[in-house]
Amino acid sequence: LLGGWNDAYHWAGVSSSTVPNAGQPQGHHVEMSVTSLPPTTIPRGPGQAIDYVVRVTNRDPEAHADARLVLATSDGLRLEGLQGYPTPPVGQLWRIELGTLASGPLAPITATARLGSDLGATQAVTLTALLVTGSAASEPTLTAAWLRHTVDARPATAQIDLAAAGATLRSGRQVVHGTAAAGPAGVGKVEVQVGDAVW
């Protein structure tokens, strides 16, 4: 425990008529947690997405009005998608109005962020979440969290092994070989386009 006492209570004397917890100060207990898909143990590469799941629980029997969720990302990571609430413009700072928090858990909030295509010397990206309520600063809350993902800044590469220039191919079905490589972030998928056909 740090800091000074803000409030206290006591019983003058315990008797058969004593009401347990009578006179106890009332704190506002709002909790928030953040997880991610994929988890923070898996590095992410250029252009890849991360889904952040925010869970909020009001442990008080009373509702809390005018709650707001603030999400902020570090350089190299931009917020672009939101489920359950109107999606703000793509950016690095979102203020999401949650309205009144009823007693109990709120439906999970999923925010999608995407890494930039050119991460340069970026070694990690971070999302910070802050839940703002009307509670006094001295009252117990668990309303701030952050997650950090290691960045694999090397872009994925792909190569198709074609016949030498000027070579003649027989008619019919052809088998084409190729390779794709990436760092720890891995290769999600490879798309191939033949002529002007779709990918």
C-alpha positions in Angstrom: 0.0 0.0 0.0 1.3 3.4 -1.0 0.3 6.9 0.0 -1.9 8.1 2.9 -5.3 6.9 4.0 -8.2 8.6 2.3 -11.0 7.1 4.4 -11.5 4.8 7.3 -14.3 3.2 9.5 -14.6 1.4 12.8 -17.2 -0.1 15.1 -17.5 1.5 18.5 -18.3 -1.9 20.0 -19.3 -5.3 18.6 -22.6 -6.5 19.9 -25.5 -8.7 18.7 -27.0 -5.6 17.0 -23.9 -4.7 15.1 -24.5 -4.6 11.3 -21.4 -6.1 9.5 -19.6 -3.5 7.3 -21.9 -0.7 8.5 -20.2 2.7 7.8 -17.6 1.2 5.5 -16.6 3.7 2.8 -17.8 2.9 -0.7 -15.2 2.5 -3.5 -15.9 2.2 -7.2 -14.5 -1.0 -8.6 -14.3 -0.9 -12.4 -11.8 -3.2 -14.0 -10.4 -3.4 -17.5 -8.2 -6.0 -19.2 -6.7 -6.2 -22.8 -5.7 -9.2 -24.7 -4.6 -9.6 -28.3 -4.8 -12.0 -31.3 -2.2 -13.1 -32.0 -0.7 -13.0 -28.5 2.3 -10.8 -27.7 4.6 -13.8 -27.9 4.2 -13.9 -31.7 6.2 -11.2 -33.7 4.3 -9.2 -36.3 5.6 -7.9 -39.7 4.8 -5.1 -42.1 1.2 -4.7 -43.1 0.0 -7.4 -40.6 -3.1 -6.9 -38.4 -3.5 -7.2 -34.6 -6.9 -7.6 -32.9 -7.1 -6.2 -29.4 -9.9 -7.4 -27.2 -10.9 -5.0 -24.3 -13.0 -6.4 -21.4 -14.6 -4.0 -18.9 -16.4 -5.1 -15.7 -18.2 -2.8 -13.3 -18.1 -4.7 -9.9 -20.3 -2.1 -8.2 -24.0 -2.6 -7.9 -24.4 1.0 -9.2 -24.0 2.1 -12.8 -21.2 4.5 -13.8 -22.2 7.3 -16.3 -20.2 8.9 -19.1 -17.5 6.2 -19.4 -14.9 6.6 -22.1 -12.3 4.2 -23.6 -9.1 5.8 -24.9 -6.8 3.8 -27.2 -3.4 5.0 -28.3 -0.8 3.3 -30.4 2.9 3.9 -30.9 4.5 4.8 -34.2 4.2 2.1 -36.8 0.8 0.9 -35.7 -2.6 2.5 -36.7 -6.1 1.7 -35.4 -8.5 0.9 -38.3 -11.4 -1.2 -37.2 -13.8 -1.4 -34.2 -16.6 -3.8 -33.4 -19.7 -2.8 -31.4 -19.2 1.0 -31.6 -18.9 3.5 -34.5 -15.5 3.3 -36.0 -13.5 6.6 -35.7 -11.2 7.6 -38.5 -8.0 5.6 -39.0 -5.3 6.9 -36.7 -3.2 6.4 -33.6 -5.6 7.9 -30.9 -9.2 6.9 -30.4 -11.7 8.2 -27.8 -14.6 5.8 -27.7 -17.7 6.9 -25.7 -19.1 3.9 -23.8 -22.0 5.7 -22.2 -23.3 4.3 -18.9 -21.6 1.2 -17.5 -24.2 -1.0 -15.9 -23.3 -3.4 -13.1 -21.5 -6.5 -14.4 -19.4 -7.1 -17.5 -19.6 -5.1 -20.7 -19.7 -6.9 -24.0 -16.0 -7.4 -25.2 -14.8 -4.6 -27.5 -12.5 -5.6 -30.4 -10.3 -3.0 -32.0 -8.1 -3.9 -35.1 -4.8 -2.2 -35.7 -2.4 -2.7 -38.6 1.4 -2.3 -38.8 2.8 0.0 -41.4 4.4 -1.2 -44.6 7.7 0.5 -43.8 8.7 -0.1 -40.2 12.3 1.0 -40.6 14.2 0.6 -37.3 11.0 -0.1 -35.3 11.6 -2.9 -32.9 8.2 -3.1 -31.2 4.7 -1.5 -31.3 2.5 -0.8 -28.3 -1.2 -0.3 -27.7 -2.2 1.6 -24.5 -5.8 1.5 -23.2 -7.3 3.8 -20.6 -10.8 3.6 -19.2 -12.1 6.9 -18.0 -14.9 7.0 -15.5 -16.3 9.5 -13.0 -14.5 7.8 -10.1 -12.3 9.9 -7.9 -8.5 9.3 -8.5 -8.3 7.9 -4.9 -10.8 5.2 -5.5 -9.7 1.7 -6.5 -9.8 0.9 -10.2 -7.9 -1.3 -12.6 -8.5 0.9 -15.7 -5.2 1.1 -17.6 -3.3 -1.5 -19.6 -0.8 -1.8 -22.4 0.4 -4.5 -24.8 3.7 -4.7 -26.7 4.4 -6.7 -29.8 7.8 -7.4 -31.1 8.2 -6.2 -34.8 9.9 -8.2 -37.5 10.7 -5.3 -39.9 12.0 -7.5 -42.7 9.4 -7.6 -45.5 8.3 -11.0 -46.8 9.8 -12.0 -50.2 8.4 -14.3 -52.9 9.9 -15.7 -56.1 8.5 -17.7 -58.9 10.8 -20.0 -60.9 9.9 -19.4 -64.5 11.4 -20.8 -67.6 14.3 -18.8 -69.1 13.5 -15.9 -71.3 12.7 -17.1 -74.8 12.0 -20.7 -73.8 9.1 -22.6 -75.4 6.4 -24.1 -73.2 4.3 -27.0 -74.3 0.6 -26.5 -74.5 -1.6 -27.7 -71.6 -1.4 -27.5 -67.9 1.9 -26.2 -66.4 3.4 -26.7 -63.0 5.2 -23.6 -61.7 7.4 -23.7 -58.6 8.2 -20.8 -56.3 9.3 -19.9 -52.8 8.3 -17.4 -50.2 10.2 -16.4 -47.1 9.8 -14.1 -44.1 11.3 -13.6 -40.7 9.8 -14.7 -37.3 6.5 -13.1 -38.3 6.0 -15.8 -40.9 4.3 -15.9 -44.3 0.5 -15.5 -44.0 -0.4 -16.3 -47.7 1.0 -16.0 -51.2 -1.1 -14.6 -54.1 -0.2 -15.2 -57.7 -1.5 -13.4 -60.8 -1.3 -14.8 -64.3 -1.4 -12.2 -67.0 -4.3 -9.8 -66.3 -6.3 -12.3 -64.4 -7.4 -11.7 -60.8 -5.0 -12.5 -57.9 
